[in-house]
Amino acid sequence: MTDTAVMVPHTRIHPETLLKLVEEFVTRDGTDYGDSEVPTPQKITQVMHLLQGGKAVVVFEPESGSATIVMADDPKIKTLTK
């Protein structure tokens, strides 16, 4: 994460855009869900619940124009602008 990254409330993102962001996030290489394979729709539901429950947040990096999802208790996000 860069110094210019900002948290974006998931409620401020159009639902269709948020769904596409979550889909992209759960299908990225390196996303680990443990020993067993979890179907993509189930992964999407899990991440949406994390966002809705405040346990995960959307982070946007203006320099790269990219967004990601980070656990809310990640120390790296403590310094980000909301």
mmCIF file of the N, C-alpha and C atoms, coordinates in Angstrom:
data_MODEL
# 
_entry.id   MODEL 
# 
loop_
_atom_site.group_PDB 
_atom_site.id 
_atom_site.type_symbol 
_atom_site.label_atom_id 
_atom_site.label_alt_id 
_atom_site.label_comp_id 
_atom_site.label_asym_id 
_atom_site.label_entity_id 
_atom_site.label_seq_id 
_atom_site.pdbx_PDB_ins_code 
_atom_site.Cartn_x 
_atom_site.Cartn_y 
_atom_site.Cartn_z 
_atom_site.occupancy 
_atom_site.B_iso_or_equiv 
_atom_site.pdbx_formal_charge 
_atom_site.auth_seq_id 
_atom_site.auth_comp_id 
_atom_site.auth_asym_id 
_atom_site.auth_atom_id 
_atom_site.pdbx_PDB_model_num 
ATOM 1   N N  . MET A 1 1  ? 0.833   -1.179  0.000   1.00 0.00 ? 1  MET A N  1 
ATOM 2   C CA . MET A 1 1  ? 0.000   0.000   0.000   1.00 0.00 ? 1  MET A CA 1 
ATOM 3   C C  . MET A 1 1  ? 0.880   1.245   0.000   1.00 0.00 ? 1  MET A C  1 
ATOM 4   N N  . THR A 1 2  ? 0.474   2.208   -0.790  1.00 0.00 ? 2  THR A N  1 
ATOM 5   C CA . THR A 1 2  ? 1.236   3.451   -0.868  1.00 0.00 ? 2  THR A CA 1 
ATOM 6   C C  . THR A 1 2  ? 0.724   4.461   0.152   1.00 0.00 ? 2  THR A C  1 
ATOM 7   N N  . ASP A 1 3  ? 1.486   5.528   0.322   1.00 0.00 ? 3  ASP A N  1 
ATOM 8   C CA . ASP A 1 3  ? 1.093   6.587   1.256   1.00 0.00 ? 3  ASP A CA 1 
ATOM 9   C C  . ASP A 1 3  ? -0.157  7.329   0.805   1.00 0.00 ? 3  ASP A C  1 
ATOM 10  N N  . THR A 1 4  ? -0.487  7.234   -0.467  1.00 0.00 ? 4  THR A N  1 
ATOM 11  C CA . THR A 1 4  ? -1.652  7.956   -0.983  1.00 0.00 ? 4  THR A CA 1 
ATOM 12  C C  . THR A 1 4  ? -2.919  7.111   -1.000  1.00 0.00 ? 4  THR A C  1 
ATOM 13  N N  . ALA A 1 5  ? -2.812  5.863   -0.573  1.00 0.00 ? 5  ALA A N  1 
ATOM 14  C CA . ALA A 1 5  ? -3.976  4.970   -0.569  1.00 0.00 ? 5  ALA A CA 1 
ATOM 15  C C  . ALA A 1 5  ? -5.033  5.498   0.398   1.00 0.00 ? 5  ALA A C  1 
ATOM 16  N N  . VAL A 1 6  ? -6.294  5.284   0.038   1.00 0.00 ? 6  VAL A N  1 
ATOM 17  C CA . VAL A 1 6  ? -7.414  5.721   0.877   1.00 0.00 ? 6  VAL A CA 1 
ATOM 18  C C  . VAL A 1 6  ? -8.419  4.587   1.026   1.00 0.00 ? 6  VAL A C  1 
ATOM 19  N N  . MET A 1 7  ? -9.081  4.571   2.185   1.00 0.00 ? 7  MET A N  1 
ATOM 20  C CA . MET A 1 7  ? -10.161 3.610   2.383   1.00 0.00 ? 7  MET A CA 1 
ATOM 21  C C  . MET A 1 7  ? -11.418 4.182   1.751   1.00 0.00 ? 7  MET A C  1 
ATOM 22  N N  . VAL A 1 8  ? -12.172 3.322   1.099   1.00 0.00 ? 8  VAL A N  1 
ATOM 23  C CA . VAL A 1 8  ? -13.426 3.722   0.473   1.00 0.00 ? 8  VAL A CA 1 
ATOM 24  C C  . VAL A 1 8  ? -14.534 2.883   1.099   1.00 0.00 ? 8  VAL A C  1 
ATOM 25  N N  . PRO A 1 9  ? -15.518 3.528   1.740   1.00 0.00 ? 9  PRO A N  1 
ATOM 26  C CA . PRO A 1 9  ? -16.619 2.741   2.304   1.00 0.00 ? 9  PRO A CA 1 
ATOM 27  C C  . PRO A 1 9  ? -17.299 1.915   1.213   1.00 0.00 ? 9  PRO A C  1 
ATOM 28  N N  . HIS A 1 10 ? -17.480 0.631   1.471   1.00 0.00 ? 10 HIS A N  1 
ATOM 29  C CA . HIS A 1 10 ? -18.073 -0.233  0.441   1.00 0.00 ? 10 HIS A CA 1 
ATOM 30  C C  . HIS A 1 10 ? -19.488 0.231   0.076   1.00 0.00 ? 10 HIS A C  1 
ATOM 31  N N  . THR A 1 11 ? -20.139 0.938   0.990   1.00 0.00 ? 11 THR A N  1 
ATOM 32  C CA . THR A 1 11 ? -21.494 1.428   0.730   1.00 0.00 ? 11 THR A CA 1 
ATOM 33  C C  . THR A 1 11 ? -21.506 2.580   -0.270  1.00 0.00 ? 11 THR A C  1 
ATOM 34  N N  . ARG A 1 12 ? -20.346 3.170   -0.539  1.00 0.00 ? 12 ARG A N  1 
ATOM 35  C CA . ARG A 1 12 ? -20.247 4.269   -1.500  1.00 0.00 ? 12 ARG A CA 1 
ATOM 36  C C  . ARG A 1 12 ? -19.910 3.781   -2.911  1.00 0.00 ? 12 ARG A C  1 
ATOM 37  N N  . ILE A 1 13 ? -19.742 2.469   -3.040  1.00 0.00 ? 13 ILE A N  1 
ATOM 38  C CA . ILE A 1 13 ? -19.412 1.874   -4.338  1.00 0.00 ? 13 ILE A CA 1 
ATOM 39  C C  . ILE A 1 13 ? -20.683 1.273   -4.915  1.00 0.00 ? 13 ILE A C  1 
ATOM 40  N N  . HIS A 1 14 ? -20.952 1.562   -6.177  1.00 0.00 ? 14 HIS A N  1 
ATOM 41  C CA . HIS A 1 14 ? -22.136 1.015   -6.842  1.00 0.00 ? 14 HIS A CA 1 
ATOM 42  C C  . HIS A 1 14 ? -22.131 -0.502  -6.662  1.00 0.00 ? 14 HIS A C  1 
ATOM 43  N N  . PRO A 1 15 ? -23.271 -1.108  -6.305  1.00 0.00 ? 15 PRO A N  1 
ATOM 44  C CA . PRO A 1 15 ? -23.323 -2.548  -6.032  1.00 0.00 ? 15 PRO A CA 1 
ATOM 45  C C  . PRO A 1 15 ? -22.725 -3.428  -7.132  1.00 0.00 ? 15 PRO A C  1 
ATOM 46  N N  . GLU A 1 16 ? -22.972 -3.095  -8.379  1.00 0.00 ? 16 GLU A N  1 
ATOM 47  C CA . GLU A 1 16 ? -22.421 -3.898  -9.478  1.00 0.00 ? 16 GLU A CA 1 
ATOM 48  C C  . GLU A 1 16 ? -20.895 -3.781  -9.531  1.00 0.00 ? 16 GLU A C  1 
ATOM 49  N N  . THR A 1 17 ? -20.386 -2.578  -9.303  1.00 0.00 ? 17 THR A N  1 
ATOM 50  C CA . THR A 1 17 ? -18.942 -2.360  -9.284  1.00 0.00 ? 17 THR A CA 1 
ATOM 51  C C  . THR A 1 17 ? -18.308 -3.097  -8.110  1.00 0.00 ? 17 THR A C  1 
ATOM 52  N N  . LEU A 1 18 ? -18.950 -3.031  -6.946  1.00 0.00 ? 18 LEU A N  1 
ATOM 53  C CA . LEU A 1 18 ? -18.442 -3.725  -5.769  1.00 0.00 ? 18 LEU A CA 1 
ATOM 54  C C  . LEU A 1 18 ? -18.389 -5.233  -6.020  1.00 0.00 ? 18 LEU A C  1 
ATOM 55  N N  . LEU A 1 19 ? -19.427 -5.776  -6.619  1.00 0.00 ? 19 LEU A N  1 
ATOM 56  C CA . LEU A 1 19 ? -19.448 -7.205  -6.921  1.00 0.00 ? 19 LEU A CA 1 
ATOM 57  C C  . LEU A 1 19 ? -18.288 -7.579  -7.839  1.00 0.00 ? 19 LEU A C  1 
ATOM 58  N N  . LYS A 1 20 ? -18.031 -6.763  -8.856  1.00 0.00 ? 20 LYS A N  1 
ATOM 59  C CA . LYS A 1 20 ? -16.921 -7.040  -9.776  1.00 0.00 ? 20 LYS A CA 1 
ATOM 60  C C  . LYS A 1 20 ? -15.580 -6.959  -9.055  1.00 0.00 ? 20 LYS A C  1 
ATOM 61  N N  . LEU A 1 21 ? -15.442 -5.991  -8.138  1.00 0.00 ? 21 LEU A N  1 
ATOM 62  C CA . LEU A 1 21 ? -14.218 -5.869  -7.358  1.00 0.00 ? 21 LEU A CA 1 
ATOM 63  C C  . LEU A 1 21 ? -14.016 -7.117  -6.495  1.00 0.00 ? 21 LEU A C  1 
ATOM 64  N N  . VAL A 1 22 ? -15.061 -7.559  -5.832  1.00 0.00 ? 22 VAL A N  1 
ATOM 65  C CA . VAL A 1 22 ? -14.971 -8.748  -4.978  1.00 0.00 ? 22 VAL A CA 1 
ATOM 66  C C  . VAL A 1 22 ? -14.671 -9.983  -5.834  1.00 0.00 ? 22 VAL A C  1 
ATOM 67  N N  . GLU A 1 23 ? -15.312 -10.116 -6.982  1.00 0.00 ? 23 GLU A N  1 
ATOM 68  C CA . GLU A 1 23 ? -15.040 -11.253 -7.879  1.00 0.00 ? 23 GLU A CA 1 
ATOM 69  C C  . GLU A 1 23 ? -13.576 -11.273 -8.290  1.00 0.00 ? 23 GLU A C  1 
ATOM 70  N N  . GLU A 1 24 ? -13.065 -10.112 -8.662  1.00 0.00 ? 24 GLU A N  1 
ATOM 71  C CA . GLU A 1 24 ? -11.661 -10.023 -9.075  1.00 0.00 ? 24 GLU A CA 1 
ATOM 72  C C  . GLU A 1 24 ? -10.741 -10.369 -7.906  1.00 0.00 ? 24 GLU A C  1 
ATOM 73  N N  . PHE A 1 25 ? -11.077 -9.889  -6.730  1.00 0.00 ? 25 PHE A N  1 
ATOM 74  C CA . PHE A 1 25 ? -10.269 -10.138 -5.544  1.00 0.00 ? 25 PHE A CA 1 
ATOM 75  C C  . PHE A 1 25 ? -10.191 -11.629 -5.216  1.00 0.00 ? 25 PHE A C  1 
ATOM 76  N N  . VAL A 1 26 ? -11.319 -12.322 -5.221  1.00 0.00 ? 26 VAL A N  1 
ATOM 77  C CA . VAL A 1 26 ? -11.324 -13.738 -4.818  1.00 0.00 ? 26 VAL A CA 1 
ATOM 78  C C  . VAL A 1 26 ? -10.726 -14.659 -5.874  1.00 0.00 ? 26 VAL A C  1 
ATOM 79  N N  . THR A 1 27 ? -10.572 -14.175 -7.098  1.00 0.00 ? 27 THR A N  1 
ATOM 80  C CA . THR A 1 27 ? -9.995  -15.020 -8.149  1.00 0.00 ? 27 THR A CA 1 
ATOM 81  C C  . THR A 1 27 ? -8.535  -14.678 -8.443  1.00 0.00 ? 27 THR A C  1 
ATOM 82  N N  . ARG A 1 28 ? -7.956  -13.754 -7.694  1.00 0.00 ? 28 ARG A N  1 
ATOM 83  C CA . ARG A 1 28 ? -6.546  -13.412 -7.885  1.00 0.00 ? 28 ARG A CA 1 
ATOM 84  C C  . ARG A 1 28 ? -5.655  -14.604 -7.559  1.00 0.00 ? 28 ARG A C  1 
ATOM 85  N N  . ASP A 1 29 ? -4.533  -14.689 -8.255  1.00 0.00 ? 29 ASP A N  1 
ATOM 86  C CA . ASP A 1 29 ? -3.524  -15.700 -7.926  1.00 0.00 ? 29 ASP A CA 1 
ATOM 87  C C  . ASP A 1 29 ? -3.019  -15.424 -6.519  1.00 0.00 ? 29 ASP A C  1 
ATOM 88  N N  . GLY A 1 30 ? -2.852  -16.482 -5.749  1.00 0.00 ? 30 GLY A N  1 
ATOM 89  C CA . GLY A 1 30 ? -2.313  -16.334 -4.407  1.00 0.00 ? 30 GLY A CA 1 
ATOM 90  C C  . GLY A 1 30 ? -3.360  -16.189 -3.330  1.00 0.00 ? 30 GLY A C  1 
ATOM 91  N N  . THR A 1 31 ? -4.637  -16.086 -3.705  1.00 0.00 ? 31 THR A N  1 
ATOM 92  C CA . THR A 1 31 ? -5.686  -16.024 -2.692  1.00 0.00 ? 31 THR A CA 1 
ATOM 93  C C  . THR A 1 31 ? -5.821  -17.414 -2.097  1.00 0.00 ? 31 THR A C  1 
ATOM 94  N N  . ASP A 1 32 ? -5.655  -17.514 -0.784  1.00 0.00 ? 32 ASP A N  1 
ATOM 95  C CA . ASP A 1 32 ? -5.619  -18.816 -0.121  1.00 0.00 ? 32 ASP A CA 1 
ATOM 96  C C  . ASP A 1 32 ? -6.817  -18.977 0.795   1.00 0.00 ? 32 ASP A C  1 
ATOM 97  N N  . TYR A 1 33 ? -7.559  -20.038 0.594   1.00 0.00 ? 33 TYR A N  1 
ATOM 98  C CA . TYR A 1 33 ? -8.720  -20.339 1.426   1.00 0.00 ? 33 TYR A CA 1 
ATOM 99  C C  . TYR A 1 33 ? -8.539  -21.629 2.205   1.00 0.00 ? 33 TYR A C  1 
ATOM 100 N N  . GLY A 1 34 ? -7.280  -22.049 2.408   1.00 0.00 ? 34 GLY A N  1 
ATOM 101 C CA . GLY A 1 34 ? -7.022  -23.239 3.202   1.00 0.00 ? 34 GLY A CA 1 
ATOM 102 C C  . GLY A 1 34 ? -6.818  -24.482 2.370   1.00 0.00 ? 34 GLY A C  1 
ATOM 103 N N  . ASP A 1 35 ? -7.000  -25.618 3.034   1.00 0.00 ? 35 ASP A N  1 
ATOM 104 C CA . ASP A 1 35 ? -6.717  -26.912 2.413   1.00 0.00 ? 35 ASP A CA 1 
ATOM 105 C C  . ASP A 1 35 ? -7.743  -27.338 1.374   1.00 0.00 ? 35 ASP A C  1 
ATOM 106 N N  . SER A 1 36 ? -8.992  -26.921 1.551   1.00 0.00 ? 36 SER A N  1 
ATOM 107 C CA . SER A 1 36 ? -10.032 -27.368 0.622   1.00 0.00 ? 36 SER A CA 1 
ATOM 108 C C  . SER A 1 36 ? -10.394 -26.268 -0.370  1.00 0.00 ? 36 SER A C  1 
ATOM 109 N N  . GLU A 1 37 ? -10.854 -26.694 -1.518  1.00 0.00 ? 37 GLU A N  1 
ATOM 110 C CA . GLU A 1 37 ? -11.274 -25.765 -2.567  1.00 0.00 ? 37 GLU A CA 1 
ATOM 111 C C  . GLU A 1 37 ? -12.636 -25.181 -2.206  1.00 0.00 ? 37 GLU A C  1 
ATOM 112 N N  . VAL A 1 38 ? -12.753 -23.874 -2.289  1.00 0.00 ? 38 VAL A N  1 
ATOM 113 C CA . VAL A 1 38 ? -14.010 -23.184 -1.998  1.00 0.00 ? 38 VAL A CA 1 
ATOM 114 C C  . VAL A 1 38 ? -14.536 -22.621 -3.313  1.00 0.00 ? 38 VAL A C  1 
ATOM 115 N N  . PRO A 1 39 ? -15.790 -22.906 -3.665  1.00 0.00 ? 39 PRO A N  1 
ATOM 116 C CA . PRO A 1 39 ? -16.353 -22.382 -4.916  1.00 0.00 ? 39 PRO A CA 1 
ATOM 117 C C  . PRO A 1 39 ? -16.359 -20.843 -4.921  1.00 0.00 ? 39 PRO A C  1 
ATOM 118 N N  . THR A 1 40 ? -16.132 -20.271 -6.084  1.00 0.00 ? 40 THR A N  1 
ATOM 119 C CA . THR A 1 40 ? -16.065 -18.811 -6.216  1.00 0.00 ? 40 THR A CA 1 
ATOM 120 C C  . THR A 1 40 ? -17.304 -18.107 -5.657  1.00 0.00 ? 40 THR A C  1 
ATOM 121 N N  . PRO A 1 41 ? -18.530 -18.552 -5.944  1.00 0.00 ? 41 PRO A N  1 
ATOM 122 C CA . PRO A 1 41 ? -19.692 -17.854 -5.368  1.00 0.00 ? 41 PRO A CA 1 
ATOM 123 C C  . PRO A 1 41 ? -19.661 -17.819 -3.831  1.00 0.00 ? 41 PRO A C  1 
ATOM 124 N N  . GLN A 1 42 ? -19.160 -18.893 -3.227  1.00 0.00 ? 42 GLN A N  1 
ATOM 125 C CA . GLN A 1 42 ? -19.065 -18.930 -1.770  1.00 0.00 ? 42 GLN A CA 1 
ATOM 126 C C  . GLN A 1 42 ? -18.001 -17.950 -1.275  1.00 0.00 ? 42 GLN A C  1 
ATOM 127 N N  . LYS A 1 43 ? -16.881 -17.857 -1.989  1.00 0.00 ? 43 LYS A N  1 
ATOM 128 C CA . LYS A 1 43 ? -15.836 -16.888 -1.641  1.00 0.00 ? 43 LYS A CA 1 
ATOM 129 C C  . LYS A 1 43 ? -16.392 -15.467 -1.709  1.00 0.00 ? 43 LYS A C  1 
ATOM 130 N N  . ILE A 1 44 ? -17.148 -15.184 -2.761  1.00 0.00 ? 44 ILE A N  1 
ATOM 131 C CA . ILE A 1 44 ? -17.732 -13.851 -2.934  1.00 0.00 ? 44 ILE A CA 1 
ATOM 132 C C  . ILE A 1 44 ? -18.650 -13.527 -1.764  1.00 0.00 ? 44 ILE A C  1 
ATOM 133 N N  . THR A 1 45 ? -19.492 -14.467 -1.394  1.00 0.00 ? 45 THR A N  1 
ATOM 134 C CA . THR A 1 45 ? -20.405 -14.273 -0.263  1.00 0.00 ? 45 THR A CA 1 
ATOM 135 C C  . THR A 1 45 ? -19.634 -14.012 1.017   1.00 0.00 ? 45 THR A C  1 
ATOM 136 N N  . GLN A 1 46 ? -18.578 -14.773 1.246   1.00 0.00 ? 46 GLN A N  1 
ATOM 137 C CA . GLN A 1 46 ? -17.768 -14.597 2.449   1.00 0.00 ? 46 GLN A CA 1 
ATOM 138 C C  . GLN A 1 46 ? -17.161 -13.198 2.512   1.00 0.00 ? 46 GLN A C  1 
ATOM 139 N N  . VAL A 1 47 ? -16.601 -12.741 1.405   1.00 0.00 ? 47 VAL A N  1 
ATOM 140 C CA . VAL A 1 47 ? -15.969 -11.415 1.379   1.00 0.00 ? 47 VAL A CA 1 
ATOM 141 C C  . VAL A 1 47 ? -17.018 -10.317 1.531   1.00 0.00 ? 47 VAL A C  1 
ATOM 142 N N  . MET A 1 48 ? -18.163 -10.475 0.896   1.00 0.00 ? 48 MET A N  1 
ATOM 143 C CA . MET A 1 48 ? -19.233 -9.482  1.046   1.00 0.00 ? 48 MET A CA 1 
ATOM 144 C C  . MET A 1 48 ? -19.667 -9.380  2.509   1.00 0.00 ? 48 MET A C  1 
ATOM 145 N N  . HIS A 1 49 ? -19.757 -10.502 3.202   1.00 0.00 ? 49 HIS A N  1 
ATOM 146 C CA . HIS A 1 49 ? -20.125 -10.496 4.621   1.00 0.00 ? 49 HIS A CA 1 
ATOM 147 C C  . HIS A 1 49 ? -19.044 -9.794  5.460   1.00 0.00 ? 49 HIS A C  1 
ATOM 148 N N  . LEU A 1 50 ? -17.786 -10.024 5.115   1.00 0.00 ? 50 LEU A N  1 
ATOM 149 C CA . LEU A 1 50 ? -16.701 -9.344  5.823   1.00 0.00 ? 50 LEU A CA 1 
ATOM 150 C C  . LEU A 1 50 ? -16.800 -7.832  5.637   1.00 0.00 ? 50 LEU A C  1 
ATOM 151 N N  . LEU A 1 51 ? -17.086 -7.396  4.408   1.00 0.00 ? 51 LEU A N  1 
ATOM 152 C CA . LEU A 1 51 ? -17.230 -5.962  4.144   1.00 0.00 ? 51 LEU A CA 1 
ATOM 153 C C  . LEU A 1 51 ? -18.427 -5.386  4.900   1.00 0.00 ? 51 LEU A C  1 
ATOM 154 N N  . GLN A 1 52 ? -19.553 -6.066  4.823   1.00 0.00 ? 52 GLN A N  1 
ATOM 155 C CA . GLN A 1 52 ? -20.775 -5.584  5.475   1.00 0.00 ? 52 GLN A CA 1 
ATOM 156 C C  . GLN A 1 52 ? -20.634 -5.564  6.992   1.00 0.00 ? 52 GLN A C  1 
ATOM 157 N N  . GLY A 1 53 ? -19.838 -6.475  7.541   1.00 0.00 ? 53 GLY A N  1 
ATOM 158 C CA . GLY A 1 53 ? -19.641 -6.542  8.982   1.00 0.00 ? 53 GLY A CA 1 
ATOM 159 C C  . GLY A 1 53 ? -18.511 -5.657  9.487   1.00 0.00 ? 53 GLY A C  1 
ATOM 160 N N  . GLY A 1 54 ? -17.859 -4.943  8.574   1.00 0.00 ? 54 GLY A N  1 
ATOM 161 C CA . GLY A 1 54 ? -16.774 -4.055  8.973   1.00 0.00 ? 54 GLY A CA 1 
ATOM 162 C C  . GLY A 1 54 ? -15.469 -4.764  9.271   1.00 0.00 ? 54 GLY A C  1 
ATOM 163 N N  . LYS A 1 55 ? -15.382 -6.045  8.914   1.00 0.00 ? 55 LYS A N  1 
ATOM 164 C CA . LYS A 1 55 ? -14.163 -6.807  9.178   1.00 0.00 ? 55 LYS A CA 1 
ATOM 165 C C  . LYS A 1 55 ? -13.160 -6.707  8.037   1.00 0.00 ? 55 LYS A C  1 
ATOM 166 N N  . ALA A 1 56 ? -13.602 -6.178  6.914   1.00 0.00 ? 56 ALA A N  1 
ATOM 167 C CA . ALA A 1 56 ? -12.733 -5.939  5.759   1.00 0.00 ? 56 ALA A CA 1 
ATOM 168 C C  . ALA A 1 56 ? -13.099 -4.574  5.183   1.00 0.00 ? 56 ALA A C  1 
ATOM 169 N N  . VAL A 1 57 ? -12.133 -3.968  4.498   1.00 0.00 ? 57 VAL A N  1 
ATOM 170 C CA . VAL A 1 57 ? -12.353 -2.639  3.906   1.00 0.00 ? 57 VAL A CA 1 
ATOM 171 C C  . VAL A 1 57 ? -11.802 -2.606  2.488   1.00 0.00 ? 57 VAL A C  1 
ATOM 172 N N  . VAL A 1 58 ? -12.338 -1.689  1.697   1.00 0.00 ? 58 VAL A N  1 
ATOM 173 C CA . VAL A 1 58 ? -11.841 -1.460  0.341   1.00 0.00 ? 58 VAL A CA 1 
ATOM 174 C C  . VAL A 1 58 ? -10.783 -0.363  0.419   1.00 0.00 ? 58 VAL A C  1 
ATOM 175 N N  . VAL A 1 59 ? -9.643  -0.606  -0.208  1.00 0.00 ? 59 VAL A N  1 
ATOM 176 C CA . VAL A 1 59 ? -8.564  0.374   -0.258  1.00 0.00 ? 59 VAL A CA 1 
ATOM 177 C C  . VAL A 1 59 ? -8.291  0.699   -1.719  1.00 0.00 ? 59 VAL A C  1 
ATOM 178 N N  . PHE A 1 60 ? -8.283  2.008   -2.026  1.00 0.00 ? 60 PHE A N  1 
ATOM 179 C CA . PHE A 1 60 ? -8.020  2.479   -3.393  1.00 0.00 ? 60 PHE A CA 1 
ATOM 180 C C  . PHE A 1 60 ? -6.680  3.176   -3.410  1.00 0.00 ? 60 PHE A C  1 
ATOM 181 N N  . GLU A 1 61 ? -5.869  2.849   -4.427  1.00 0.00 ? 61 GLU A N  1 
ATOM 182 C CA . GLU A 1 61 ? -4.573  3.479   -4.604  1.00 0.00 ? 61 GLU A CA 1 
ATOM 183 C C  . GLU A 1 61 ? -4.620  4.356   -5.851  1.00 0.00 ? 61 GLU A C  1 
ATOM 184 N N  . PRO A 1 62 ? -4.727  5.681   -5.674  1.00 0.00 ? 62 PRO A N  1 
ATOM 185 C CA . PRO A 1 62 ? -4.863  6.589   -6.810  1.00 0.00 ? 62 PRO A CA 1 
ATOM 186 C C  . PRO A 1 62 ? -3.711  6.520   -7.815  1.00 0.00 ? 62 PRO A C  1 
ATOM 187 N N  . GLU A 1 63 ? -2.503  6.287   -7.325  1.00 0.00 ? 63 GLU A N  1 
ATOM 188 C CA . GLU A 1 63 ? -1.343  6.248   -8.226  1.00 0.00 ? 63 GLU A CA 1 
ATOM 189 C C  . GLU A 1 63 ? -1.472  5.163   -9.283  1.00 0.00 ? 63 GLU A C  1 
ATOM 190 N N  . SER A 1 64 ? -1.967  4.007   -8.884  1.00 0.00 ? 64 SER A N  1 
ATOM 191 C CA . SER A 1 64 ? -2.094  2.895   -9.830  1.00 0.00 ? 64 SER A CA 1 
ATOM 192 C C  . SER A 1 64 ? -3.510  2.758   -10.371 1.00 0.00 ? 64 SER A C  1 
ATOM 193 N N  . GLY A 1 65 ? -4.468  3.444   -9.711  1.00 0.00 ? 65 GLY A N  1 
ATOM 194 C CA . GLY A 1 65 ? -5.860  3.322   -10.125 1.00 0.00 ? 65 GLY A CA 1 
ATOM 195 C C  . GLY A 1 65 ? -6.456  1.979   -9.765  1.00 0.00 ? 65 GLY A C  1 
ATOM 196 N N  . SER A 1 66 ? -5.848  1.303   -8.776  1.00 0.00 ? 66 SER A N  1 
ATOM 197 C CA . SER A 1 66 ? -6.328  -0.022  -8.411  1.00 0.00 ? 66 SER A CA 1 
ATOM 198 C C  . SER A 1 66 ? -6.954  -0.019  -7.023  1.00 0.00 ? 66 SER A C  1 
ATOM 199 N N  . ALA A 1 67 ? -7.777  -1.019  -6.801  1.00 0.00 ? 67 ALA A N  1 
ATOM 200 C CA . ALA A 1 67 ? -8.432  -1.181  -5.504  1.00 0.00 ? 67 ALA A CA 1 
ATOM 201 C C  . ALA A 1 67 ? -8.222  -2.608  -5.038  1.00 0.00 ? 67 ALA A C  1 
ATOM 202 N N  . THR A 1 68 ? -8.239  -2.786  -3.733  1.00 0.00 ? 68 THR A N  1 
ATOM 203 C CA . THR A 1 68 ? -8.125  -4.113  -3.153  1.00 0.00 ? 68 THR A CA 1 
ATOM 204 C C  . THR A 1 68 ? -8.965  -4.167  -1.893  1.00 0.00 ? 68 THR A C  1 
ATOM 205 N N  . ILE A 1 69 ? -9.042  -5.337  -1.323  1.00 0.00 ? 69 ILE A N  1 
ATOM 206 C CA . ILE A 1 69 ? -9.795  -5.544  -0.085  1.00 0.00 ? 69 ILE A CA 1 
ATOM 207 C C  . ILE A 1 69 ? -8.800  -6.025  0.959   1.00 0.00 ? 69 ILE A C  1 
ATOM 208 N N  . VAL A 1 70 ? -8.865  -5.397  2.129   1.00 0.00 ? 70 VAL A N  1 
ATOM 209 C CA . VAL A 1 70 ? -7.911  -5.668  3.199   1.00 0.00 ? 70 VAL A CA 1 
ATOM 210 C C  . VAL A 1 70 ? -8.691  -5.905  4.485   1.00 0.00 ? 70 VAL A C  1 
ATOM 211 N N  . MET A 1 71 ? -8.198  -6.791  5.318   1.00 0.00 ? 71 MET A N  1 
ATOM 212 C CA . MET A 1 71 ? -8.833  -6.997  6.616   1.00 0.00 ? 71 MET A CA 1 
ATOM 213 C C  . MET A 1 71 ? -8.737  -5.708  7.424   1.00 0.00 ? 71 MET A C  1 
ATOM 214 N N  . ALA A 1 72 ? -9.795  -5.372  8.120   1.00 0.00 ? 72 ALA A N  1 
ATOM 215 C CA . ALA A 1 72 ? -9.878  -4.110  8.849   1.00 0.00 ? 72 ALA A CA 1 
ATOM 216 C C  . ALA A 1 72 ? -8.864  -4.017  9.982   1.00 0.00 ? 72 ALA A C  1 
ATOM 217 N N  . ASP A 1 73 ? -8.393  -5.142  10.490  1.00 0.00 ? 73 ASP A N  1 
ATOM 218 C CA . ASP A 1 73 ? -7.425  -5.102  11.584  1.00 0.00 ? 73 ASP A CA 1 
ATOM 219 C C  . ASP A 1 73 ? -5.975  -5.132  11.097  1.00 0.00 ? 73 ASP A C  1 
ATOM 220 N N  . ASP A 1 74 ? -5.772  -5.024  9.792   1.00 0.00 ? 74 ASP A N  1 
ATOM 221 C CA . ASP A 1 74 ? -4.418  -4.990  9.237   1.00 0.00 ? 74 ASP A CA 1 
ATOM 222 C C  . ASP A 1 74 ? -3.743  -3.699  9.678   1.00 0.00 ? 74 ASP A C  1 
ATOM 223 N N  . PRO A 1 75 ? -2.581  -3.778  10.328  1.00 0.00 ? 75 PRO A N  1 
ATOM 224 C CA . PRO A 1 75 ? -1.917  -2.572  10.821  1.00 0.00 ? 75 PRO A CA 1 
ATOM 225 C C  . PRO A 1 75 ? -1.588  -1.552  9.720   1.00 0.00 ? 75 PRO A C  1 
ATOM 226 N N  . LYS A 1 76 ? -1.435  -2.012  8.493   1.00 0.00 ? 76 LYS A N  1 
ATOM 227 C CA . LYS A 1 76 ? -1.090  -1.115  7.389   1.00 0.00 ? 76 LYS A CA 1 
ATOM 228 C C  . LYS A 1 76 ? -2.178  -0.084  7.112   1.00 0.00 ? 76 LYS A C  1 
ATOM 229 N N  . ILE A 1 77 ? -3.426  -0.387  7.446   1.00 0.00 ? 77 ILE A N  1 
ATOM 230 C CA . ILE A 1 77 ? -4.493  0.557   7.116   1.00 0.00 ? 77 ILE A CA 1 
ATOM 231 C C  . ILE A 1 77 ? -4.733  1.596   8.198   1.00 0.00 ? 77 ILE A C  1 
ATOM 232 N N  . LYS A 1 78 ? -4.086  1.474   9.321   1.00 0.00 ? 78 LYS A N  1 
ATOM 233 C CA . LYS A 1 78 ? -4.263  2.423   10.424  1.00 0.00 ? 78 LYS A CA 1 
ATOM 234 C C  . LYS A 1 78 ? -3.906  3.855   10.008  1.00 0.00 ? 78 LYS A C  1 
ATOM 235 N N  . THR A 1 79 ? -3.004  4.003   9.057   1.00 0.00 ? 79 THR A N  1 
ATOM 236 C CA . THR A 1 79 ? -2.526  5.326   8.646   1.00 0.00 ? 79 THR A CA 1 
ATOM 237 C C  . THR A 1 79 ? -3.277  5.886   7.443   1.00 0.00 ? 79 THR A C  1 
ATOM 238 N N  . LEU A 1 80 ? -4.215  5.129   6.902   1.00 0.00 ? 80 LEU A N  1 
ATOM 239 C CA . LEU A 1 80 ? -4.889  5.564   5.685   1.00 0.00 ? 80 LEU A CA 1 
ATOM 240 C C  . LEU A 1 80 ? -6.001  6.580   5.970   1.00 0.00 ? 80 LEU A C  1 
ATOM 241 N N  . THR A 1 81 ? -6.249  7.420   4.989   1.00 0.00 ? 81 THR A N  1 
ATOM 242 C CA . THR A 1 81 ? -7.336  8.383   5.058   1.00 0.00 ? 81 THR A CA 1 
ATOM 243 C C  . THR A 1 81 ? -8.639  7.674   4.791   1.00 0.00 ? 81 THR A C  1 
ATOM 244 N N  . LYS A 1 82 ? -9.656  8.055   5.550   1.00 0.00 ? 82 LYS A N  1 
ATOM 245 C CA . LYS A 1 82 ? -10.985 7.464   5.351   1.00 0.00 ? 82 LYS A CA 1 
ATOM 246 C C  . LYS A 1 82 ? -11.822 8.365   4.491   1.00 0.00 ? 82 LYS A C  1 
# 
